[in-house]
Structure formats: structure tokens, C-alpha cells
Amino acid sequence: MTALQQPARAEGPLRPPVRVPFPVVDEVARHCLQEEEPETVHIEVHLPGRLDEGRLRTAFAQALGRHPRILMREAPGRWYRRRYEWELTAEPDVEVVSFPAPGRNALRDARTRALTQAPPLTLSPPIRLEVVQRSGPVEGSEATDAVGETRGGEPAGEGAVGETRGSAPAGDGAVDGTPPAQVPAPGPGAPLGTVLFLTINHTALDGPACLRVLATAAEIYGGRDNSPAAAPVRAQEAPPPAEETPSNWSPPARVAPGTPERSPGNGMLVTELPLPHRPKGSPYTVNDQLMVTTALTIAHWNREHGDRPRPLRITMPVDDRPRDATMPIGNGTRLVEVPFTPDELAAHAPADMPALLHRTATRTRALKSLPRPQLGHGAALLTAPLAPVAWRAAATRGLRRAAAPWTSTTLLSNIGRIPYALDFGADAGRAHAVWFSAPARMPRGLTVTTASTAGRLHLALRWSRALLSHGDGAHLRDLFEHYLHSTEVTE
């Protein structure tokens, strides 16, 4: 039974559900929903063993109960209401966990659903967990999948791996010009494991919050401690001095169009790479290396496509929430923008890399230290309940279109080291790969999401099909791998 269908209790009728006004981030996202490009976040967790269906359903239901803020749906209302509201429910409205039939295309189909079918906001909770028992290689997938497999004796992920849709081979146009070999199917008796696909409606929730819920489910299911690992301790430094950076009033570079596809929506590609090395005691972090890698990748791509050099601005989510059971559930990150000049991206010889990494570290530290509303002060003004929500929605969409030229070039979301073991016990094991992907709507059209598990970097590229094709995504992946390696400098 749902929370609204339960009969009256002996002590009296049920109380009406608690309603909570949409926070700023949720309201802006709700105003700008587009059916052709669903606003979903996808989390993909690879386990070496198998999960029992009944136990997992029970464990996940209990995890939802331990984080009750996730049990919400959009409350109905009239057009002239001043706010959207979340209605908190005591129980899920729908069965969240499903086990699609295994098959040759099960992985491909689950990834496609994660990109094309957002969980509805009107049903609690606005998430979906699909459990895919892997069975055979992926053909024509929205993403490569070589985790745990080998290619000619080389660990999967050491090079550019995977298959592509259509006729473009993976890695076509790679940095060294050599297309990578195809990943062979697992041999007889090879472990197939399980893949968990968590699809989230980003209007309501973000990836880190839902990963926290999944870690709770893993702890209940496996009976093992899934408490978050301690965050790395970094020395406190004085705020860096201000430096000259490109003005936010000048339109930044856009990702140059590749070979757009006719069908709307997003495409996606995932791969596994070695974590970049950095000297001990370096003033920069892996996040700074990833930021530089993303900037150099896009600058290279744009040069190849004849775009004149322009400043780049890369949006970076910052998440200050605790990762333990007290973590607030919802959209909890704030966004900052990291700028790069054309000159510093043009000079990327090995001798220039340390200075670029140092400058980037200075910028990211300064931006993280600044107190700032999640979407800036303008968004808070737009969502003030001074007019009916339908009027504000129209105004927000109009301003979004008008401000499109000033939207950042791309978004880099680095989740960092996954803080939870995601250990589901002896039979299923602990996660050995975790991917996230973020929506890639125009005008950005491309998002880069990274996380690290078991000492490996898991990269997801997601793009708008109105801008790029799968072959373009494979080439961007190869460029990213090349420039990631170039950030490994010795000082």
C-alpha cells in the first residue's frame, strides 16, 4: 500500500502528508524540464557476484526508510500557486527495485533507459534501481564495458576500449592514430557478476545523496560495515591572492559540433583508466589534474574543428555535505566556474605543465573557499515566491535561452574516491567499479564525470546527440586519456 492508500488507524484518520517547498536548485530544474533530454543522473555499480532478489528488495526498502527525505513526490497544485512542493510519503508509491531479464543486450538496454526514461516526479521516490545480471559482450552499447576483462593480456582500461554504434570504430581519430582492439567476450566459466543501475531524477536528487542510500542498502544486505572512509587531510593554507582571469561577462568557448545524430537525447561512453600519478606533497590534487585534462581535451577538440581560441569556463560542483548517515538527501552541491585562458591551454609542453597545474590548484582552492548560494544570487531572486510559479517558470526559461552564450563550456563533476566499500557480503562482493554520469543538455552539450574505486579512475562522457555522435565521444575519450597522462609530471 502507498502512504495515501492506508486505512484509517484506530487512533484516528491519517494525517495529510508533510509538504516541503522546492529548494532553489529543484525549482530551477523543474522550470526547465525538456522531454527530449531527460534530466537524469545515472550511477552504475559493478559487483563480482550475484544478488538475491528478495533480500535486495528488503534491504533497499529499509535503506529508504533510514533516509526518509528520499521518499517524496511532487505535490499537485493549481497553476497560480506560488511554489512547487514536495510531498513526503511514509512508504514508496512504486516498487523501486527491478530485475530485467538477462540477455545479450541487457547492459545496453539498461544504459539506454538511464538516459531516456527519467523516474517520474509524481511518484515516490523519484529513483529507479535496475539489477542486471551480466551475460555476454555489449554490442552497440551506449557505453563501453570492459571491467574485469582483458585485451591481449593487458588489464582492461589501460587503453581506449570498447565498441561503438554505427560504422565508426572506437578510437577513430585517437591521439596516436591507432584504433584500439575490440574487447573479447568472456570465456567459458568466466564470472559475469552483477551491475546495479541507479537512475535518478536530477530535479529532486543528486548522485552523492543516492550513493549514500545505496551504501546503507549494501550494509543492510551484506551485514558488513559500509561507513565512509575518512576524507584525506590537507594542510590549511591561507587564501590565495587574486589573479587575473577571463571576465565572466565575455562568452566562453563552446564545444565544437562533431557529427550530430538525428535522434534527440543524450549519448554516453564509459571507460576505466589508471589514476594519474602526482608527486608526493604536490600542491595540486587529482581533481586539479582532471580539470586541466578536461580543458586541454576540449581545446584540442576545438582546434581540430577549426574554432578560434576562446577562454574556457568549466563548471565544477562542490559538495560540503558529510558522507555518513546524517548526510542531507537532495540536491546539495553548489556550482563554481573555473576559467582558463587560450594562451595557457596553447602552451602545454611538459615543461609548462607544472605551472598550469599550480595555477589551476590556486583557482579551485579560491573558488571552493568562497561562500556562495548553490546556483548564485540570481537564481535565488528568480525563485522568490512573488508571482505564480507558472509565470516564474516562463521567465526562467526565457532567461536561460537569453543567457545561453554565457553558459560555461562544460561541466566536470569529480566524485573523487568512492567513500563507501559498497560491500554486499560474501556472495555478491564489493564494488570494483562505479560510474556516474550527469545530464548533458545544450548549450553545454557535454559533461565529464569521474570517480575512483579500487585504485582505478572511472570516466563517463555524456553528450547531447544534437552536438556529438558516439564516434565523437570515443575520440574525446582518447584525447582525455592522452592529456590525463600528460599531467603526470615530475617536479
GUMAR-834709 format. One record per residue (C-alpha): x, y, z; residue number from 1. Coordinates in Angstrom, 2 decimals. Each point is the difference from the previous one (the first is absolute). Last residue first. Layout:
NODE       x       y       z  nr
NODE       X       Y       Z NUM
...
This chain:
NODE       x       y       z  nr
NODE   58.91   18.16  -10.12 491
NODE   -0.93   -3.10   -1.92 490
NODE   -3.09    0.33   -2.15 489
NODE   -3.02   -2.25   -0.45 488
NODE   -2.28    2.59   -1.62 487
NODE    0.86   -1.38   -3.47 486
NODE   -1.67   -3.32    0.89 485
NODE   -3.31    1.79    0.48 484
NODE    0.61    1.74   -3.33 483
NODE    0.17   -3.28   -1.91 482
NODE   -2.91   -1.61    1.85 481
NODE   -2.17    3.05   -0.65 480
NODE    0.90    0.03   -3.70 479
NODE   -0.96   -3.66   -0.26 478
NODE   -3.32    0.65    1.76 477
NODE   -0.67    2.95   -2.30 476
NODE    0.54   -2.31   -2.98 475
NODE   -2.46   -2.56    1.39 474
NODE   -2.56    2.74    0.63 473
NODE    0.31    1.22   -3.58 472
NODE   -0.63   -3.56   -1.22 471
NODE   -3.07   -0.13    2.25 470
NODE   -1.35    3.15   -1.62 469
NODE    0.20    3.63    1.09 468
NODE   -1.98    3.26    0.17 467
NODE   -3.74   -0.72   -0.34 466
NODE    0.75   -3.43    1.47 465
NODE    0.70    1.81    3.26 464
NODE    2.99   -1.43    1.78 463
NODE    1.07   -2.21    2.86 462
NODE    3.58   -1.01    0.72 461
NODE    0.45   -2.33    2.96 460
NODE    3.43   -0.64    1.54 459
NODE    0.82   -2.57    2.65 458
NODE    3.48    0.46    1.47 457
NODE    1.55   -3.09    1.60 456
NODE    1.46   -0.63    3.47 455
NODE   -2.86   -2.24    1.14 454
NODE   -2.54    2.71   -0.80 453
NODE    0.49    3.49   -1.40 452
NODE   -2.64    2.38   -1.32 451
NODE   -0.28    2.19   -3.08 450
NODE   -2.73    1.87   -1.86 449
NODE    0.49    2.05   -3.17 448
NODE   -2.98    1.83   -1.48 447
NODE   -0.62    1.04   -3.61 446
NODE   -2.78    1.90   -1.80 445
NODE    0.76    3.28    1.73 444
NODE   -2.80    1.85   -1.85 443
NODE   -1.56   -2.53    0.10 442
NODE   -0.76   -2.73    2.48 441
NODE    2.54   -2.47    1.32 440
NODE   -1.51   -1.58    3.11 439
NODE    2.53   -1.50    2.45 438
NODE    1.63   -3.43   -0.07 437
NODE    1.30   -2.10    2.87 436
NODE    2.11   -3.14   -0.21 435
NODE    0.99   -2.44    2.74 434
NODE    2.45   -2.88   -0.44 433
NODE    1.24   -2.74    2.35 432
NODE   -3.04    0.01    2.25 431
NODE    0.11   -2.47    2.87 430
NODE   -1.04   -3.64    0.00 429
NODE   -3.27   -1.56   -1.16 428
NODE    0.26   -3.32    1.83 427
NODE    2.10    0.99    3.01 426
NODE   -1.68    3.27    0.86 425
NODE   -1.42    2.99   -1.87 424
NODE    3.05    2.22    0.50 423
NODE   -0.55    3.49   -1.39 422
NODE    3.40    0.84    1.59 421
NODE   -1.09    3.60    0.46 420
NODE    2.00    3.20   -0.57 419
NODE    0.15   -0.30   -3.79 418
NODE    3.26    1.85   -0.73 417
NODE   -0.81    3.22   -1.80 416
NODE   -3.49    0.93   -1.20 415
NODE    1.60    2.18   -2.67 414
NODE   -2.73    1.86   -1.86 413
NODE    1.46    1.88   -2.97 412
NODE   -2.57    2.15   -1.79 411
NODE    0.50    1.58   -3.42 410
NODE    0.53    3.29   -1.79 409
NODE   -1.79    2.13    2.58 408
NODE   -3.25    1.76   -0.92 407
NODE    0.57    3.58   -1.19 406
NODE   -1.38   -0.61   -3.53 405
NODE   -3.07   -1.71    1.55 404
NODE   -1.00    3.04    2.10 403
NODE   -2.96    0.93   -2.22 402
NODE   -1.26   -3.60   -0.10 401
NODE    0.30   -0.34    3.78 400
NODE   -1.68    3.37    0.47 399
NODE   -2.99   -1.15   -2.03 398
NODE   -0.24   -3.29    1.88 397
NODE    0.13    1.83    3.33 396
NODE   -2.67    2.51   -1.03 395
NODE   -2.36   -2.77   -1.12 394
NODE    0.54   -1.88    3.27 393
NODE   -0.51    3.17    2.02 392
NODE   -3.39    0.47   -1.62 391
NODE   -0.99   -3.61    0.71 390
NODE    1.18    0.36    3.62 389
NODE   -2.43    2.81    0.65 388
NODE    1.79    3.21    1.02 387
NODE    2.05    1.22    2.97 386
NODE    1.08   -3.46    1.15 385
NODE    3.76    0.73   -0.33 384
NODE    1.34   -2.53   -2.54 383
NODE    1.52    2.51   -2.40 382
NODE    1.68    1.92    2.84 381
NODE    1.68   -3.15    1.33 380
NODE    1.16   -0.82   -3.52 379
NODE    1.64    3.41   -0.36 378
NODE    2.04   -0.43    3.20 377
NODE    1.96   -2.99   -1.24 376
NODE   -1.08   -3.56   -0.76 375
NODE    0.91   -1.62    3.32 374
NODE    0.34    3.28    1.89 373
NODE    3.62    1.12    0.51 372
NODE    2.55    0.10    2.78 371
NODE    3.45    0.11   -1.62 370
NODE    2.46   -2.68    1.14 369
NODE   -0.71   -2.35   -2.90 368
NODE    0.75    2.74   -2.53 367
NODE    3.36    0.89    1.57 366
NODE    1.06   -3.64    0.22 365
NODE   -1.02   -0.60   -3.63 364
NODE    1.92    3.03   -1.23 363
NODE    3.23   -0.77    1.87 362
NODE   -0.10   -3.64   -1.12 361
NODE   -0.44    1.13   -3.61 360
NODE    2.99    2.31    0.25 359
NODE    2.14   -2.81    1.44 358
NODE   -1.10   -2.46   -2.69 357
NODE    0.77    2.52   -2.75 356
NODE    3.43    0.71    1.50 355
NODE    0.82   -3.71    0.24 354
NODE   -1.13   -0.61   -3.61 353
NODE    2.18    2.57   -1.78 352
NODE    3.15   -2.15   -0.17 351
NODE   -1.98   -2.94   -1.35 350
NODE   -1.31    2.17   -2.87 349
NODE   -3.49    1.41    0.56 348
NODE    0.22    3.51   -1.34 347
NODE   -3.24    0.48   -1.97 346
NODE   -2.07   -0.59    3.15 345
NODE    1.76    2.83    1.86 344
NODE   -0.46    2.33   -2.95 343
NODE   -3.70   -0.73   -0.55 342
NODE   -0.80    1.03    3.59 341
NODE   -1.57   -2.41    2.50 340
NODE   -2.87    0.69    2.42 339
NODE   -1.37   -2.20    2.83 338
NODE   -3.72    0.50    0.63 337
NODE   -1.68   -0.78    3.32 336
NODE   -3.15   -2.01    0.68 335
NODE   -1.45   -0.94    3.37 334
NODE   -0.89   -3.58    0.88 333
NODE   -2.83   -1.21    2.20 332
NODE   -2.83   -1.15   -2.26 331
NODE   -1.92   -2.25    2.39 330
NODE    0.88   -2.16    3.01 329
NODE    1.87    1.66    2.87 328
NODE    2.86   -2.26    1.18 327
NODE   -0.63   -1.13    3.59 326
NODE    0.78   -3.65   -0.84 325
NODE    3.60    0.93   -0.83 324
NODE    1.26    1.86   -3.07 323
NODE   -0.01    3.49    1.51 322
NODE   -1.13    2.74   -2.40 321
NODE    2.43    2.55   -1.49 320
NODE   -0.58   -0.90   -3.65 319
NODE    1.56    2.23   -2.65 318
NODE   -1.19   -0.40   -3.60 317
NODE    2.49    1.25   -2.63 316
NODE   -1.08    1.97   -3.06 315
NODE    2.77    0.39   -2.57 314
NODE    0.59    3.36   -1.64 313
NODE    2.15    0.15   -3.12 312
NODE    1.44    3.17   -1.50 311
NODE   -0.11    0.12   -3.81 310
NODE    2.21   -1.45   -2.70 309
NODE   -1.49    0.08   -3.51 308
NODE   -1.99   -3.09   -0.89 307
NODE    1.38   -2.05   -2.90 306
NODE   -1.26   -3.44    1.01 305
NODE    3.41   -1.37    0.97 304
NODE    0.62    3.16    2.05 303
NODE   -3.30   -0.59    1.85 302
NODE    0.92   -3.57    0.88 301
NODE    3.43    1.06    1.27 300
NODE   -1.51    2.75    2.18 299
NODE   -2.61   -2.48    1.24 298
NODE    2.62   -2.55    1.04 297
NODE    2.29    2.65    1.50 296
NODE   -2.80    1.31    2.24 295
NODE   -1.09   -3.49    1.07 294
NODE    3.57   -1.05    0.82 293
NODE    0.61    3.19    1.98 292
NODE   -3.12   -0.67    2.10 291
NODE    0.94   -3.66    0.42 290
NODE    3.44    0.96    1.25 289
NODE   -1.58    2.51    2.39 288
NODE   -2.32   -2.71    1.33 287
NODE    3.02   -2.28    0.45 286
NODE    1.30    2.68    2.37 285
NODE    2.49    2.87   -0.27 284
NODE    2.53    1.21    2.56 283
NODE    2.04   -3.17   -0.54 282
NODE    1.20   -1.64    3.21 281
NODE    0.75   -3.32   -1.68 280
NODE    0.34    0.40   -3.75 279
NODE   -3.13   -0.68   -2.05 278
NODE   -1.04   -3.16   -1.79 277
NODE   -3.23   -0.09   -1.97 276
NODE   -2.45   -2.74    0.96 275
NODE    0.08   -2.70   -2.68 274
NODE   -2.96    0.04   -2.35 273
NODE   -3.44   -1.65   -0.23 272
NODE   -2.44    1.00   -2.71 271
NODE   -3.54    1.24   -0.39 270
NODE   -1.82    1.36   -3.04 269
NODE   -3.32    1.80   -0.11 268
NODE   -2.51    1.42   -2.44 267
NODE   -2.72    2.47    0.91 266
NODE   -3.38    0.91   -1.47 265
NODE   -1.26    0.65   -3.50 264
NODE    0.31   -2.35   -3.00 263
NODE    1.54    1.45   -3.15 262
NODE    3.58   -0.21    1.15 261
NODE    2.53    2.81    0.04 260
NODE    3.44   -0.54   -1.57 259
NODE    2.35    2.24    1.95 258
NODE   -1.11    3.41    1.19 257
NODE    2.70    2.08    1.74 256
NODE   -0.30    0.10    3.79 255
NODE   -0.80    3.64    0.72 254
NODE    2.58    2.60    0.96 253
NODE   -0.92    2.54    2.64 252
NODE   -2.22    3.10   -0.46 251
NODE    1.63    3.05    1.63 250
NODE   -1.72    1.26    3.15 249
NODE    1.68   -2.62    2.17 248
NODE    3.25    1.86   -0.61 247
NODE    3.05   -2.09   -0.80 246
NODE    2.35   -0.38    2.96 245
NODE    2.41    2.36    1.71 244
NODE    1.12   -1.34    3.33 243
NODE   -1.20    0.53    3.55 242
NODE    2.36   -1.06    2.74 241
NODE   -0.45   -3.50    1.41 240
NODE   -1.98   -0.42    3.23 239
NODE    2.43   -1.11    2.72 238
NODE    0.57   -3.72    0.11 237
NODE   -1.37   -2.77    2.16 236
NODE    1.93   -3.22   -0.49 235
NODE   -1.97   -2.77   -1.60 234
NODE   -1.54   -2.97    1.76 233
NODE   -1.50   -2.57   -2.34 232
NODE   -3.65   -0.78    0.80 231
NODE   -0.52   -2.87    2.40 230
NODE   -1.58   -3.04   -1.57 229
NODE   -3.79   -0.09    0.00 228
NODE   -1.72   -2.67    2.10 227
NODE   -0.90   -3.10   -1.99 226
NODE    0.42   -2.49    2.86 225
NODE   -1.12   -3.46   -0.98 224
NODE   -3.39   -1.66    0.43 223
NODE   -0.19   -0.66   -3.72 222
NODE   -3.53    1.21   -0.72 221
NODE   -0.29    2.65    2.73 220
NODE    3.48    1.41   -0.74 219
NODE   -0.62   -0.05   -3.75 218
NODE   -3.33    1.80    0.47 217
NODE    1.73    2.70    2.05 216
NODE    2.60    0.39   -2.75 215
NODE   -2.84    0.35   -2.54 214
NODE   -1.53    2.82    2.05 213
NODE    3.35    1.84    0.10 212
NODE    0.36   -0.53   -3.75 211
NODE   -3.38    1.71   -0.33 210
NODE    1.28    3.13    1.75 209
NODE    3.25   -0.02   -2.00 208
NODE   -1.91   -0.22   -3.31 207
NODE   -2.42    2.88    0.36 206
NODE   -3.68    0.16    0.86 205
NODE   -3.33    1.62   -0.90 204
NODE    0.39    1.64   -3.42 203
NODE    2.80   -2.48   -0.64 202
NODE   -2.47   -2.86   -0.48 201
NODE    2.26   -2.87    0.96 200
NODE    0.84   -3.25   -1.78 199
NODE    1.88   -2.59    2.06 198
NODE    1.35   -2.80   -2.17 197
NODE    1.48   -2.88    2.02 196
NODE    2.21   -2.35   -2.03 195
NODE    0.45   -3.62    1.04 194
NODE    2.75   -2.56   -0.49 193
NODE    0.91   -1.89   -3.17 192
NODE    2.70   -2.27    1.36 191
NODE    1.81   -1.81   -2.84 190
NODE   -1.05   -3.64   -0.39 189
NODE    0.39    0.01   -3.74 188
NODE    1.92    3.06   -1.21 187
NODE   -1.11    3.58    0.36 186
NODE   -0.58    1.70   -3.35 185
NODE    2.99    1.70   -1.56 184
NODE    0.56    3.76    0.25 183
NODE    0.66    1.55   -3.38 182
NODE    3.50    1.25   -0.71 181
NODE    0.76    3.68    0.18 180
NODE    0.10    2.17   -3.11 179
NODE    3.50    1.40   -0.51 178
NODE    0.26    3.66   -1.02 177
NODE    2.20    0.92    2.98 176
NODE   -2.48    2.53    1.33 175
NODE   -2.96   -2.08   -1.07 174
NODE   -1.87    1.02   -3.16 173
NODE   -2.17   -3.08    0.05 172
NODE    0.29   -1.17    3.58 171
NODE   -2.97   -2.30   -0.13 170
NODE   -0.74   -0.82   -3.60 169
NODE   -2.55    2.18   -1.85 168
NODE   -2.38   -2.19   -1.98 167
NODE   -3.09    0.22    2.16 166
NODE    0.07   -0.31    3.75 165
NODE    3.29   -0.23    1.79 164
NODE    1.95   -2.70    1.75 163
NODE    2.33    0.08    2.92 162
NODE    3.46    0.84    1.18 161
NODE    2.45    2.86   -0.03 160
NODE    3.08   -1.27    1.77 159
NODE    0.81   -1.21    3.48 158
NODE   -3.72   -0.48    0.62 157
NODE   -0.01   -3.76   -0.06 156
NODE    3.27   -1.38    1.26 155
NODE    2.29   -0.99   -2.88 154
NODE    0.33   -3.73   -0.72 153
NODE   -1.28    0.33   -3.57 152
NODE   -3.02    1.97    1.12 151
NODE   -1.26   -0.94    3.43 150
NODE   -3.39   -0.01    1.72 149
NODE   -0.76    1.13    3.56 148
NODE   -1.62    3.22   -1.14 147
NODE   -0.17    0.14   -3.78 146
NODE   -3.37    1.66   -0.47 145
NODE   -0.23    2.76   -2.56 144
NODE   -3.04    2.24    0.13 143
NODE   -3.21    0.72   -1.91 142
NODE    0.41   -3.53   -1.26 141
NODE    0.08   -1.08   -3.62 140
NODE    1.11   -3.46    1.04 139
NODE    0.66   -0.89    3.64 138
NODE    1.69   -3.31    0.71 137
NODE   -1.61   -2.93    1.80 136
NODE   -2.39   -0.38    2.91 135
NODE    0.12    2.47    2.86 134
NODE   -2.72   -0.33    2.61 133
NODE   -1.63    3.42   -0.06 132
NODE   -1.60    1.44    3.12 131
NODE   -2.02    3.14   -0.72 130
NODE   -0.49    2.61    2.71 129
NODE   -2.38    2.89   -0.80 128
NODE   -0.24    3.43    1.66 127
NODE   -2.69    2.65    0.50 126
NODE   -1.19   -1.55    3.31 125
NODE   -2.98    0.43    0.11 124
NODE   -2.03    0.51   -3.17 123
NODE   -0.88    3.39   -1.51 122
NODE    3.59    0.85   -0.88 121
NODE    0.08   -2.81   -2.55 120
NODE    3.19   -2.08   -0.31 119
NODE    1.82    1.33   -3.08 118
NODE   -0.02   -2.23   -3.06 117
NODE    2.47    0.80   -2.81 116
NODE    3.50   -0.06    1.44 115
NODE   -0.44   -2.66    2.70 114
NODE   -2.20   -1.98   -2.41 113
NODE    2.88   -0.09   -2.49 112
NODE    2.40   -1.22    2.64 111
NODE   -2.39   -2.78    0.98 110
NODE   -0.51   -0.98   -3.66 109
NODE    3.71   -0.21   -0.70 108
NODE    0.64   -2.09    3.09 107
NODE   -2.83   -2.42   -0.78 106
NODE    0.91   -0.35   -3.68 105
NODE    1.31   -3.58    0.05 104
NODE   -2.57   -1.08    2.53 103
NODE   -1.10    0.10    3.58 102
NODE   -3.66    0.84    0.67 101
NODE   -0.30    3.26    1.89 100
NODE    0.11   -0.28    3.81  99
NODE   -1.86    2.94    1.53  98
NODE    0.39    2.01    3.21  97
NODE   -2.09    3.12    0.64  96
NODE   -3.40   -1.61    0.42  95
NODE   -2.34    2.98   -0.14  94
NODE   -1.66    2.48    2.37  93
NODE    2.81   -0.41    2.52  92
NODE   -0.93    0.26    3.69  91
NODE   -0.57    2.71    2.59  90
NODE   -0.32    2.72   -2.61  89
NODE    1.37    3.55   -0.12  88
NODE   -1.79    2.33   -2.43  87
NODE    2.43    2.30   -1.75  86
NODE   -1.34    3.44   -0.84  85
NODE    0.08    2.30   -3.01  84
NODE   -0.59    3.53    1.09  83
NODE   -2.24    3.06   -0.51  82
NODE   -3.10   -1.87   -1.14  81
NODE   -1.77    1.59   -2.99  80
NODE    0.14   -3.10   -2.17  79
NODE   -1.73   -2.14    2.58  78
NODE    1.79   -2.64    2.02  77
NODE    0.98   -3.65    0.12  76
NODE    2.85   -0.96    2.35  75
NODE    3.23   -1.15   -1.61  74
NODE    1.11   -3.25    1.59  73
NODE    2.09   -0.89    3.02  72
NODE    1.59   -2.96    1.75  71
NODE    3.64    1.14   -0.28  70
NODE   -0.39    2.02    3.20  69
NODE   -0.67   -3.28    1.83  68
NODE    3.66   -1.09    0.06  67
NODE   -0.26   -2.97    2.37  66
NODE   -3.29   -1.00   -1.62  65
NODE    1.58    0.03   -3.44  64
NODE    2.70   -2.32    1.33  63
NODE   -2.68   -2.37    1.31  62
NODE   -1.56   -0.19   -3.46  61
NODE    3.45   -0.61   -1.49  60
NODE    0.70   -2.87    2.38  59
NODE   -3.38   -1.66   -0.60  58
NODE    0.28    0.23   -3.79  57
NODE    3.58   -1.28    0.20  56
NODE   -0.93   -2.97    2.16  55
NODE   -2.83   -1.01   -2.34  54
NODE    2.08    0.18   -3.17  53
NODE    3.13   -1.75    1.27  52
NODE    3.08    1.72   -1.38  51
NODE    2.75   -1.55   -2.13  50
NODE    3.76    0.41    0.05  49
NODE    2.79    2.32   -1.27  48
NODE   -1.90    3.26    0.53  47
NODE   -0.11    2.92   -2.45  46
NODE   -1.81    3.18    1.04  45
NODE   -1.47    2.35   -2.65  44
NODE   -1.38    3.33    1.14  43
NODE   -2.07    2.06   -2.45  42
NODE   -1.22    3.54    0.54  41
NODE   -3.08    0.94   -2.00  40
NODE   -1.39    3.27   -1.37  39
NODE   -1.78   -1.42   -3.03  38
NODE    1.04    1.52   -3.36  37
NODE   -2.96   -0.26   -2.42  36
NODE   -2.56    0.58    2.77  35
NODE    1.56    3.26    1.09  34
NODE   -0.12    1.23    3.59  33
NODE    0.99    3.64    0.51  32
NODE   -2.38    1.16    2.74  31
NODE    0.56   -3.18    2.02  30
NODE    3.78    0.50   -0.09  29
NODE   -0.42    3.56    1.29  28
NODE   -2.34   -1.23    2.73  27
NODE    2.26   -2.84    1.13  26
NODE    3.07    2.22    0.27  25
NODE   -1.87    2.70    1.97  24
NODE   -1.52   -2.40    2.53  23
NODE   -3.52   -1.29   -0.75  22
NODE   -2.39    0.73    2.85  21
NODE   -0.55   -2.91    2.45  20
NODE   -3.37   -1.65    0.54  19
NODE   -0.77   -2.48    2.78  18
NODE   -2.60   -2.56   -1.01  17
NODE   -3.54    0.44    1.40  16
NODE   -0.50   -1.68    3.36  15
NODE   -1.59   -3.39   -0.11  14
NODE   -3.37   -0.35    1.68  13
NODE   -0.35   -0.86    3.70  12
NODE    1.46   -2.07    2.81  11
NODE   -1.16   -3.25   -1.51  10
NODE    1.81    0.69   -3.24   9
NODE   -1.72    1.20   -3.15   8
NODE    0.70   -2.20   -2.97   7
NODE    3.27    0.31   -1.98   6
NODE   -0.37    1.22   -3.56   5
NODE    1.85    3.30    0.26   4
NODE    3.31   -1.42    1.28   3
NODE   -0.10   -2.65   -2.65   2
NODE   -1.12   -3.51    0.63   1
